Amino acid sequence: MEWEAQPSCDPAASGLPRVERLTGRAAGAAAAADLTTMKVFRSPARHGYSVEVSPFLPNRLACAASQYYGITGCGTLLVLDQTESEVQLVRSWQWGDGLFDVAWSEVNEHVLAAGGGDGSLQLWDTANQDAPLRVAKEHTQEVYAVDWSQTRGENLIVSGSWDRTAKVWDPTLSRSLATLRGHEGVVYSTIWSPHIPGCFASVSGDGTLRVWDVKAAACRLAIPAHKTEILSCDWCKYDKNIVATGSVDCSVCVWDLRNVRQPVSQLLGHTYAIRRVKFSPFSQTVLASCSYDFTVRFWDYSRNQPLLDTVEHHTEFVCGLDFNLHIPNQVVDCSWDETVKIYTPACLTAGLHGATR
């Protein structure tokens, strides 16, 4: 990795307050999403935190959800299948604490990992109805991020926790292979590079984006990306140097890791904290973000007017977001309003963003 290390942001940033829950309800109807084909799954008393489409099965997805908004109570891991007209429950498991993130295995279509409020990582198998295959509990606080590596020749899991560490695991969760320390606040997101083996990015309540080299167990780059907490990051699927961050400051920043003095683009429009950002797998400069302002927004950062559309079809925080790798421009999201929604935003099917640039 050729990037030069940058100074970290002010350690005092780690003391920033948490974002408080919003009150009230969003006004207005959903913007120009294809509502005629929208599919909805309702999960009563379970508030969605994360959703991910299977890398193997086009119609399968998983959702990590929690009771009582994740503040207390148990968690539920849902495996869902979409048909032509609806979303059906395939399997669900209960966990004794809230579940905050989920990731499918990249080598076994039946296996997925989830992170819990009790500091645990669980490995689940859709062929095993009763209990997790394994539970690993090395983190000392909530596990808020889980991701499975995508590069050829490696099969690893990375987790991020409120205990300020990221841990790398073998695919059976038998033991952690490395513990990465350096963040001075809660680690909210850990995402493997889809291009560079043994490399992942993380963001934190300390306002930094960090890039890690697992083999060296070292931070290769620390970027003071925002002046407030950063809740999410994602790698561009087409350029190994491009990473996006989403922050409590309501902005999405797109970074070129070769020159981090300032972002390539700053995307403004959300009115509350951004909970998750995702790059499109079908268009190099298109990405999506979801927020505590109850909206999902779609952007093309190469344009002078980057905001493509705002979809407002939830009545609570939107926390989970993913693109379907198999069905071009199909999007899945989940919210604290107890719904998972599958839809195709009109802005992505207008002929402008259906191909790579």
Secondary structure as a PSIPRED ss2 file (coil, helix, strand):
# PSIPRED VFORMAT (PSIPRED V4.0)

   1 M C   1.000  0.000  0.000
   2 E C   1.000  0.000  0.000
   3 W C   1.000  0.000  0.000
   4 E C   1.000  0.000  0.000
   5 A C   1.000  0.000  0.000
   6 Q C   1.000  0.000  0.000
   7 P C   1.000  0.000  0.000
   8 S C   1.000  0.000  0.000
   9 C C   1.000  0.000  0.000
  10 D C   1.000  0.000  0.000
  11 P H   0.000  1.000  0.000
  12 A H   0.000  1.000  0.000
  13 A H   0.000  1.000  0.000
  14 S H   0.000  1.000  0.000
  15 G H   0.000  1.000  0.000
  16 L C   1.000  0.000  0.000
  17 P C   1.000  0.000  0.000
  18 R C   1.000  0.000  0.000
  19 V C   1.000  0.000  0.000
  20 E C   1.000  0.000  0.000
  21 R C   1.000  0.000  0.000
  22 L C   1.000  0.000  0.000
  23 T C   1.000  0.000  0.000
  24 G C   1.000  0.000  0.000
  25 R C   1.000  0.000  0.000
  26 A C   1.000  0.000  0.000
  27 A C   1.000  0.000  0.000
  28 G C   1.000  0.000  0.000
  29 A C   1.000  0.000  0.000
  30 A C   1.000  0.000  0.000
  31 A C   1.000  0.000  0.000
  32 A C   1.000  0.000  0.000
  33 A E   0.000  0.000  1.000
  34 D C   1.000  0.000  0.000
  35 L H   0.000  1.000  0.000
  36 T H   0.000  1.000  0.000
  37 T H   0.000  1.000  0.000
  38 M C   1.000  0.000  0.000
  39 K E   0.000  0.000  1.000
  40 V E   0.000  0.000  1.000
  41 F E   0.000  0.000  1.000
  42 R E   0.000  0.000  1.000
  43 S C   1.000  0.000  0.000
  44 P C   1.000  0.000  0.000
  45 A C   1.000  0.000  0.000
  46 R C   1.000  0.000  0.000
  47 H E   0.000  0.000  1.000
  48 G E   0.000  0.000  1.000
  49 Y E   0.000  0.000  1.000
  50 S E   0.000  0.000  1.000
  51 V E   0.000  0.000  1.000
  52 E E   0.000  0.000  1.000
  53 V E   0.000  0.000  1.000
  54 S C   1.000  0.000  0.000
  55 P C   1.000  0.000  0.000
  56 F C   1.000  0.000  0.000
  57 L C   1.000  0.000  0.000
  58 P C   1.000  0.000  0.000
  59 N C   1.000  0.000  0.000
  60 R E   0.000  0.000  1.000
  61 L E   0.000  0.000  1.000
  62 A E   0.000  0.000  1.000
  63 C E   0.000  0.000  1.000
  64 A E   0.000  0.000  1.000
  65 A E   0.000  0.000  1.000
  66 S E   0.000  0.000  1.000
  67 Q H   0.000  1.000  0.000
  68 Y H   0.000  1.000  0.000
  69 Y H   0.000  1.000  0.000
  70 G H   0.000  1.000  0.000
  71 I C   1.000  0.000  0.000
  72 T C   1.000  0.000  0.000
  73 G C   1.000  0.000  0.000
  74 C C   1.000  0.000  0.000
  75 G E   0.000  0.000  1.000
  76 T E   0.000  0.000  1.000
  77 L E   0.000  0.000  1.000
  78 L E   0.000  0.000  1.000
  79 V E   0.000  0.000  1.000
  80 L E   0.000  0.000  1.000
  81 D E   0.000  0.000  1.000
  82 Q E   0.000  0.000  1.000
  83 T C   1.000  0.000  0.000
  84 E C   1.000  0.000  0.000
  85 S C   1.000  0.000  0.000
  86 E C   1.000  0.000  0.000
  87 V E   0.000  0.000  1.000
  88 Q E   0.000  0.000  1.000
  89 L E   0.000  0.000  1.000
  90 V E   0.000  0.000  1.000
  91 R E   0.000  0.000  1.000
  92 S E   0.000  0.000  1.000
  93 W E   0.000  0.000  1.000
  94 Q E   0.000  0.000  1.000
  95 W E   0.000  0.000  1.000
  96 G C   1.000  0.000  0.000
  97 D C   1.000  0.000  0.000
  98 G C   1.000  0.000  0.000
  99 L E   0.000  0.000  1.000
 100 F E   0.000  0.000  1.000
 101 D E   0.000  0.000  1.000
 102 V E   0.000  0.000  1.000
 103 A E   0.000  0.000  1.000
 104 W E   0.000  0.000  1.000
 105 S C   1.000  0.000  0.000
 106 E C   1.000  0.000  0.000
 107 V C   1.000  0.000  0.000
 108 N C   1.000  0.000  0.000
 109 E C   1.000  0.000  0.000
 110 H C   1.000  0.000  0.000
 111 V E   0.000  0.000  1.000
 112 L E   0.000  0.000  1.000
 113 A E   0.000  0.000  1.000
 114 A E   0.000  0.000  1.000
 115 G E   0.000  0.000  1.000
 116 G E   0.000  0.000  1.000
 117 G C   1.000  0.000  0.000
 118 D C   1.000  0.000  0.000
 119 G C   1.000  0.000  0.000
 120 S C   1.000  0.000  0.000
 121 L E   0.000  0.000  1.000
 122 Q E   0.000  0.000  1.000
 123 L E   0.000  0.000  1.000
 124 W E   0.000  0.000  1.000
 125 D E   0.000  0.000  1.000
 126 T C   1.000  0.000  0.000
 127 A C   1.000  0.000  0.000
 128 N C   1.000  0.000  0.000
 129 Q C   1.000  0.000  0.000
 130 D C   1.000  0.000  0.000
 131 A C   1.000  0.000  0.000
 132 P C   1.000  0.000  0.000
 133 L C   1.000  0.000  0.000
 134 R E   0.000  0.000  1.000
 135 V E   0.000  0.000  1.000
 136 A E   0.000  0.000  1.000
 137 K C   1.000  0.000  0.000
 138 E C   1.000  0.000  0.000
 139 H C   1.000  0.000  0.000
 140 T C   1.000  0.000  0.000
 141 Q C   1.000  0.000  0.000
 142 E C   1.000  0.000  0.000
 143 V E   0.000  0.000  1.000
 144 Y E   0.000  0.000  1.000
 145 A E   0.000  0.000  1.000
 146 V E   0.000  0.000  1.000
 147 D E   0.000  0.000  1.000
 148 W E   0.000  0.000  1.000
 149 S C   1.000  0.000  0.000
 150 Q C   1.000  0.000  0.000
 151 T C   1.000  0.000  0.000
 152 R C   1.000  0.000  0.000
 153 G C   1.000  0.000  0.000
 154 E C   1.000  0.000  0.000
 155 N C   1.000  0.000  0.000
 156 L C   1.000  0.000  0.000
 157 I E   0.000  0.000  1.000
 158 V E   0.000  0.000  1.000
 159 S E   0.000  0.000  1.000
 160 G E   0.000  0.000  1.000
 161 S E   0.000  0.000  1.000
 162 W C   1.000  0.000  0.000
 163 D C   1.000  0.000  0.000
 164 R C   1.000  0.000  0.000
 165 T E   0.000  0.000  1.000
 166 A E   0.000  0.000  1.000
 167 K E   0.000  0.000  1.000
 168 V E   0.000  0.000  1.000
 169 W E   0.000  0.000  1.000
 170 D C   1.000  0.000  0.000
 171 P C   1.000  0.000  0.000
 172 T C   1.000  0.000  0.000
 173 L C   1.000  0.000  0.000
 174 S C   1.000  0.000  0.000
 175 R C   1.000  0.000  0.000
 176 S E   0.000  0.000  1.000
 177 L E   0.000  0.000  1.000
 178 A E   0.000  0.000  1.000
 179 T E   0.000  0.000  1.000
 180 L E   0.000  0.000  1.000
 181 R E   0.000  0.000  1.000
 182 G C   1.000  0.000  0.000
 183 H C   1.000  0.000  0.000
 184 E C   1.000  0.000  0.000
 185 G C   1.000  0.000  0.000
 186 V C   1.000  0.000  0.000
 187 V E   0.000  0.000  1.000
 188 Y E   0.000  0.000  1.000
 189 S E   0.000  0.000  1.000
 190 T E   0.000  0.000  1.000
 191 I E   0.000  0.000  1.000
 192 W E   0.000  0.000  1.000
 193 S C   1.000  0.000  0.000
 194 P C   1.000  0.000  0.000
 195 H C   1.000  0.000  0.000
 196 I C   1.000  0.000  0.000
 197 P C   1.000  0.000  0.000
 198 G C   1.000  0.000  0.000
 199 C E   0.000  0.000  1.000
 200 F E   0.000  0.000  1.000
 201 A E   0.000  0.000  1.000
 202 S E   0.000  0.000  1.000
 203 V E   0.000  0.000  1.000
 204 S E   0.000  0.000  1.000
 205 G C   1.000  0.000  0.000
 206 D C   1.000  0.000  0.000
 207 G C   1.000  0.000  0.000
 208 T E   0.000  0.000  1.000
 209 L E   0.000  0.000  1.000
 210 R E   0.000  0.000  1.000
 211 V E   0.000  0.000  1.000
 212 W E   0.000  0.000  1.000
 213 D E   0.000  0.000  1.000
 214 V C   1.000  0.000  0.000
 215 K C   1.000  0.000  0.000
 216 A C   1.000  0.000  0.000
 217 A C   1.000  0.000  0.000
 218 A E   0.000  0.000  1.000
 219 C E   0.000  0.000  1.000
 220 R E   0.000  0.000  1.000
 221 L E   0.000  0.000  1.000
 222 A E   0.000  0.000  1.000
 223 I E   0.000  0.000  1.000
 224 P E   0.000  0.000  1.000
 225 A C   1.000  0.000  0.000
 226 H C   1.000  0.000  0.000
 227 K C   1.000  0.000  0.000
 228 T C   1.000  0.000  0.000
 229 E C   1.000  0.000  0.000
 230 I E   0.000  0.000  1.000
 231 L E   0.000  0.000  1.000
 232 S E   0.000  0.000  1.000
 233 C E   0.000  0.000  1.000
 234 D E   0.000  0.000  1.000
 235 W E   0.000  0.000  1.000
 236 C C   1.000  0.000  0.000
 237 K C   1.000  0.000  0.000
 238 Y C   1.000  0.000  0.000
 239 D C   1.000  0.000  0.000
 240 K C   1.000  0.000  0.000
 241 N C   1.000  0.000  0.000
 242 I E   0.000  0.000  1.000
 243 V E   0.000  0.000  1.000
 244 A E   0.000  0.000  1.000
 245 T E   0.000  0.000  1.000
 246 G E   0.000  0.000  1.000
 247 S E   0.000  0.000  1.000
 248 V C   1.000  0.000  0.000
 249 D C   1.000  0.000  0.000
 250 C C   1.000  0.000  0.000
 251 S E   0.000  0.000  1.000
 252 V E   0.000  0.000  1.000
 253 C E   0.000  0.000  1.000
 254 V E   0.000  0.000  1.000
 255 W E   0.000  0.000  1.000
 256 D E   0.000  0.000  1.000
 257 L C   1.000  0.000  0.000
 258 R C   1.000  0.000  0.000
 259 N E   0.000  0.000  1.000
 260 V C   1.000  0.000  0.000
 261 R C   1.000  0.000  0.000
 262 Q C   1.000  0.000  0.000
 263 P C   1.000  0.000  0.000
 264 V C   1.000  0.000  0.000
 265 S E   0.000  0.000  1.000
 266 Q E   0.000  0.000  1.000
 267 L E   0.000  0.000  1.000
 268 L E   0.000  0.000  1.000
 269 G C   1.000  0.000  0.000
 270 H C   1.000  0.000  0.000
 271 T C   1.000  0.000  0.000
 272 Y C   1.000  0.000  0.000
 273 A C   1.000  0.000  0.000
 274 I E   0.000  0.000  1.000
 275 R E   0.000  0.000  1.000
 276 R E   0.000  0.000  1.000
 277 V E   0.000  0.000  1.000
 278 K E   0.000  0.000  1.000
 279 F E   0.000  0.000  1.000
 280 S C   1.000  0.000  0.000
 281 P C   1.000  0.000  0.000
 282 F C   1.000  0.000  0.000
 283 S C   1.000  0.000  0.000
 284 Q C   1.000  0.000  0.000
 285 T C   1.000  0.000  0.000
 286 V E   0.000  0.000  1.000
 287 L E   0.000  0.000  1.000
 288 A E   0.000  0.000  1.000
 289 S E   0.000  0.000  1.000
 290 C E   0.000  0.000  1.000
 291 S E   0.000  0.000  1.000
 292 Y C   1.000  0.000  0.000
 293 D C   1.000  0.000  0.000
 294 F C   1.000  0.000  0.000
 295 T C   1.000  0.000  0.000
 296 V E   0.000  0.000  1.000
 297 R E   0.000  0.000  1.000
 298 F E   0.000  0.000  1.000
 299 W E   0.000  0.000  1.000
 300 D E   0.000  0.000  1.000
 301 Y C   1.000  0.000  0.000
 302 S C   1.000  0.000  0.000
 303 R C   1.000  0.000  0.000
 304 N C   1.000  0.000  0.000
 305 Q C   1.000  0.000  0.000
 306 P C   1.000  0.000  0.000
 307 L E   0.000  0.000  1.000
 308 L E   0.000  0.000  1.000
 309 D E   0.000  0.000  1.000
 310 T E   0.000  0.000  1.000
 311 V E   0.000  0.000  1.000
 312 E C   1.000  0.000  0.000
 313 H C   1.000  0.000  0.000
 314 H C   1.000  0.000  0.000
 315 T C   1.000  0.000  0.000
 316 E C   1.000  0.000  0.000
 317 F C   1.000  0.000  0.000
 318 V E   0.000  0.000  1.000
 319 C E   0.000  0.000  1.000
 320 G E   0.000  0.000  1.000
 321 L E   0.000  0.000  1.000
 322 D E   0.000  0.000  1.000
 323 F E   0.000  0.000  1.000
 324 N C   1.000  0.000  0.000
 325 L C   1.000  0.000  0.000
 326 H C   1.000  0.000  0.000
 327 I C   1.000  0.000  0.000
 328 P C   1.000  0.000  0.000
 329 N C   1.000  0.000  0.000
 330 Q C   1.000  0.000  0.000
 331 V E   0.000  0.000  1.000
 332 V E   0.000  0.000  1.000
 333 D E   0.000  0.000  1.000
 334 C E   0.000  0.000  1.000
 335 S E   0.000  0.000  1.000
 336 W C   1.000  0.000  0.000
 337 D C   1.000  0.000  0.000
 338 E C   1.000  0.000  0.000
 339 T E   0.000  0.000  1.000
 340 V E   0.000  0.000  1.000
 341 K E   0.000  0.000  1.000
 342 I E   0.000  0.000  1.000
 343 Y E   0.000  0.000  1.000
 344 T C   1.000  0.000  0.000
 345 P E   0.000  0.000  1.000
 346 A H   0.000  1.000  0.000
 347 C H   0.000  1.000  0.000
 348 L H   0.000  1.000  0.000
 349 T C   1.000  0.000  0.000
 350 A C   1.000  0.000  0.000
 351 G C   1.000  0.000  0.000
 352 L C   1.000  0.000  0.000
 353 H C   1.000  0.000  0.000
 354 G C   1.000  0.000  0.000
 355 A C   1.000  0.000  0.000
 356 T C   1.000  0.000  0.000
 357 R C   1.000  0.000  0.000
